[in-house]
Amino acid sequence: MDGGRRSRTARTGGGTARTGGGTTRTGGGTTGTGGSTARTGGGTTGTGGGTAGTDRRAARTGGRAVSAPVSFLLAPVGCLLAATPGLLIGRVQPILPLLAIGPLMAATFLSARRTFLVCCWTVLLALAAGLGASPHVTAGFAVRWAGLLLGCVCSVYAARQRGRLRGRLAEAREVARITQEAILRPLSRTLSGTHVSTRYHCASRESSVGGDLYDVAVTPYGLRVLVGDARGHGLDALRTAADTVTAFRELVYTAPDLTTIARALDARLSPHLAPEDFVTAVLVEFGPGEVRLVNCGHPAPLRFGQRLELLEPRVPALPLGLHPDPRQYRVRLQPGDRLLLYTDGLTDSRAPDGTPFALLAESALALSEPMPDAALHALYEGLLAHTGGPPTDDLALVLCQPTGVTAPVRV
């Protein structure tokens, strides 16, 4: 949710509190029998699609693949041009400071090994040019050549240190990526009689996880799903989303109903949130032939079956962090019904001319796909076609389709 907009709008009967704009979010999931955990979530774009983070890493890798060979050629060529007067004319001393440009350029772009090769080339060119200009080595030339040699040694050392720092940075990024994926992983599997598919898009270029979140758990009370949206951007929203997921995982297996989970989540999050911060959330529990829901200011879930309808709560509730009074409501599910949970990255998307995304029409078209993963892919592709590019807001999609009789897990 956009941290710049302070107003909160509650949709009548919809229980939706939101602030529009780009969002930064996270999510994760727990599934397991008798408390065992199988984490779920989505990559940057989620199941069935390439992630934006992967594309960005590939782009950066491709940029290095082009720049390194070019630098490896430019550095010695530059040294050769600087030494040309001394080599050809024989009476002009080489301009040694210009020869130092090659090693410096190599240290900036190349590995330590390639920088060493450029330095060797530079030192030999300087010596050849100096001897070509004068058969006798003068004291002035020796001092300048020794200075160039020292500069080459420093360039190799700098390249080596830069390589080490780049390796440590790559390792830190990999650790961050693995940590983010542990919080939020793509899911496409059947859990306790319900097939669950996910898709995730993070609008932040520096992260694969933002402030949108989701989690799934198989509990003694049935399959439970959380989808939420932390207000704000950056690390603050990421921390809030991570705290929400962590608290949900601790509560989901023992809380007797969804209202208890919602109140406990609010109690845990409120002390750590700024006065203007909150988390919209929808909690879902699947039972035999029905689904139970608690909506705390989140966009209403969408049921697709014989007809398409938004499952609005009768009594709207405030988001988590604003001390809501959550109410549980039940909806009957017919065989073949699907339940789409989403964040406001879907409903708030706009075309370049400002036209809002047609949620009902696009969802009806996409959810008619026979396979759940294909349905989410079609919905996401429809969103890209509408916006003309990747969404500027984080987006989490969770599609649930009961496939049989849902029974509690006995522990």
N, C-alpha and C positions, 0 to 999 in steps of 0.2 A: 504494500500500500504506500502511496506517495506521502512521505513525511512532510511535504510542503502544505498539504491541505489539512486544516485543522477540523473542518466540519465533518460530522458523521451523519449519514443518512440511513434511516431504518425503513426498509420497505414494509409497507403495511401488509401484515399477514405473512411476510416473507422472512422476517427476522434477520434482515441483512443490514449490517453496519459496515460501511466501507469508506475508504478515502481513495479516490482513483489515482492512477498513475502507475509508474514503474515500480516494481516490487523486488525485494531481495529475499529469498526464502530458502528453507530446508525441509527435509522430511526424512522419514525412515519407516521401518516397519518391523513388527515382531510377529512371528507366527510360530506356533509350536504346540505340541501335545503335552498338556500338563505342565505348562510353564516353559518348555523349551522354546528357543527363540530362533526364528529365521527372518532376518531383517529384509525389509523390502523397500523399494523406492524406485526412483528413476534417475537415469543419467541425465545429461543436460537436455536432451530431447526425449530420452526414454526409450522404451521397448520399441523395436522395429525401425528405429531411425538412427542415423549417425548423430553423434553429439556435437554441439557447437564447440565444446572444449577440445574435442579431438580435432575438429577442423582447424581451430586456432593453433593447436600445437603443430599440426601438419604444415600450416602456413608459415609458422615461425621456423620450423625445420627447413622448409624449402628455401626460405630467405637466407639462412646460413649456408645452405648448399651452394647457392649462387655467389654469395659475397666472398666466401673463403677462396675458391679458385681464382676469382678476379683479383683479389688482394695479393694472392701468391704470385700472380703474373705482374701486377702493377709495381710491386715493391722492387723486384730486381730490375725491371725495365727503367724505373725512375732512377735507380742507382747508375745504371749504364748510361743514361742520358747525362747525368751529372758528371760522370767521369769521361765522357766523350772528348771534351777539349784536350785533356791531358793525354789521352790515348792517340788522338789523330794528329794534333798539332805538335805535341812534344815539348812545347815551350810554355804552356799555360798550366799553372798548378791547379789541381782539381779543387773544387769548392767542397771541402770536407763536410761542412755543416749540411749541405744539401744531400750528401750521401747518407747522412744519419736519418733522413726522412724514411728510407726504405725499412730499416729495422724498427723504427717507431710505428710505421704503418702495419708491419707484420705483427708486432706485439699487440696491436689493437684488435686485429681481426683473425690472426692465425694461431695455430697451436704452437707450443714451445718447440717442437721438432722442426716445423716449417720455418718458424722464426729463426732458429739456429742456422738453417740452410741459407736463408736470406742474409743473415749476418756474415756468414762465411763468404758469400758472393760479394757483399759490400766491402769487406776488408781486403779481399783479393783485388777488386777493382781499384780501390784507393791506392794500394801498393803499386799496381801496374801503372796507374795514371801518374803517380808521383815519380816512379822510376823513368817513365816515358818523358816526363818533363825535364828531369835532370838525372844523369847516371849516378850522381852522388847523393846519398841520403843526407840532407841537411838536418840540423838540430830542430829547426822550426817545423819541418815536415814530420820528423819523428814524434814531436810533441802532439801535433795535430792527429797523426795516425794513431797514437796511443790513446788520445781522447776518444777517437772514433771506436777503437777497440773496446774501451770501457763502456761507451754507450751501447755497443752491441751486447756486451755481457749483461748490462742492466735491462735491455730489451728482452733477452731470453728469460731472465728472471721474472720480469713483469708478465710475460706471456704464460710462464709456468704458474704463477700465482693466480692469474686470471682464469686459467683452466681449472685450477683447484676450486676457486670460488664458484665458477659456473657449475662444476660437478656437485658442490654442496647445495647450491641453489636448486639444481635439478632434483637432487635427493629430497630436499625439503618440499618441493612442489609435489613430488611423487607421494610423500608421506601425507601431505594435505589432501591429495586426490583420493588416496585409499581411505583416509579418515572420512572424507565427505561421502564416498560411496558406501562406507559402513553405516552412515546415517541414512542415506537415501539411495536405494538400489532399484533398478527396474525389476518388475515382477510380472510374470505371466504363468499362472498355475492355478490349479483347483485346490482350495482349502476348505475343509469341512463342508463339502457339498456346494461350494460357490467358486466359480472361476473369477479370478481377480487379475486384471491387466492394468498397467500403469504407464503413464508417459509424463515426462518432466522437461521443462525448458527453463533455463536460468538466463535472465537478461544481462547479468554481470559478465563481463569478458574475463575477469580475473578469477572467477570461481565457477564450479559446476553445480553448486548448490546455493540457493538463495533463502528468502524468508517464507516461501510457500513450503508446506510440510504435509506429509501423510505417514500413516503407520497402519499396519495390519497385524492382528493377533488372533490366534485360535485359542479360546479360553473355555473353561467349564460351562460358561453361559452361552457359548456359540461364537461365531466369527464376529469380531469387532473391528471397525475401521474408523480411523481418524483422518480428517482432511482439514487443514487449517492454513491461516494466512497471517503472518506477523507484520504489524505495521512498521513502516520505515524502510531504510536501505542499509546496505553495508554490514559491518560486523555486528552492530547492535541488533539488527533484525535476525542475523544468522544465529547469534547467541540466544535470542528469545525463542526462535524456532527449535533450536537444539534443546533448550530447557523444557519446552513443551513436549517434545518427543520423549525425552528422558522421563519426565513425570508420568506421561501416559503409559510407558512401558512398566513403570513401577506399580501403577494402579490397576491396569487393565485386567489382570488375572484374579484379583481378589474383590474388586468392587462389585456389589450385587446388581447394580443397574447403571445406566448411562448418566442419570442425573447425579449420582454420587461421584462418578468420574469427573463430570463437568465442574461440580462445586470444589472438588479437591484440586483440580487443575487451576481453577481461579485462585484458590487459597495459596497455592505454591507460587504462582506467577506474580501475583499482585505486589508483594514486597519488593520485587526486583524490577518492576516496570516504572518508567517515568510516568508522570500524571497523564500525559497525552498518548501514551502507548497502550496497545491492546492486541489481542489475538482473536480473530474470528475463527470459529471452528464448528464443524458438524461431526457428530458422533453417530455411528451406525452399528446396529447389532442385528444379525440375521437369525431368525428363528424359523420353525417349520411353517411355511406358507406365508410368512410375513417379515417385515423389517421394522425395527424400532429405531427411532431417530431422536436426537437432541440437537437443536440448532441454536448456536450462540452467535448471532449476528452474521452468519455466513450465507453466501448464495445458496438458494434452495436446491437440493438434489433434483435430478431429472429422471423420471421413470419412463422407460420406453417399452411398450408392449402393444396391446390392441389399440392403445392411444398414447399420446405423448403429453405428459403433464409435469408441472413443477410441484414438488412435495413441500408446500409451504407450511410452516407451523401455524397453529391456530393463535398462539400467543407469542409474539416476537420476544426474543431475549437479547440482552446486551452481550457484547463480546467478552471473552475471558480477560480478566484484568480490570473490568469495570463493575465487578460484583453482580453478575447476572442472577436471575431467578429461573434456572432452566426447567423446562417442562418436556417430558417425553411424550411422543405421539407414535401411533402405529399405522402402518399401511400394509394392506394385503398385497401379496405378490402372486400373479398368475404364472403358470409354466411358460417359460420363454421370456419373461420380463427381464429387463436390464435396468440397472441403477447407475447413473452417471454422477459422480462427485467431481467437483471442479473448483478452481479458485477464480477470483475476479479478473485474472489475466485473460480469461476467455470472454467474459461479459463486457469488460471495459475496452476491448480492442477496437480500434477504429481504422477505417480505410483512409488513404491519403486525403480524401475530400471530407473526412470527418464522419462518414456514415458508420453507425455502430454495427457490430457483428450480429447477424440474425441468428440468435442462439437456437430458437425452436426449429426454424426451417433447416438450418445447417445440421443440427443434431439429428433431426428426423431422417435426413438423407444419409448421414454418415453411419448412424446406428442401425440402419437396415442391412449393413454388411453382415454376412453370416458369421465371420470369425471376430471375436472381441478385439484382438490386436489389429486386425484390418479396419475395424470400426474406429478405433482411436487414431490410427494413421490417417484415415480419410477425414476425420474431424480436424486433425492438426493441419493437414494439407489444405483443407477449406479455409482455415484461419490464415495460413500463409498467403493464399490467393486473395483473400479479402484485404489484408494489411499491406500486401505488396512486398513483404520481407519478413524476417524473423520478428516475433513479438517484442515490443519494447518493455513488456512487463513479464515477471516470472509467471509460470503457468504449471499447474499440477492437475493431472487428469487421472481419475481412478474409475474404472468400469467394472462393475460387479454383476455377475449373471449366475443365479442359482441353477445348479445342474442336477440336483437331486434333493433328497430329504436332508435338511440340516438338523443335526443332532448335537447336543452339548458333548464336550469331551470330558469323560469321567477321570478324575485323578484321585 
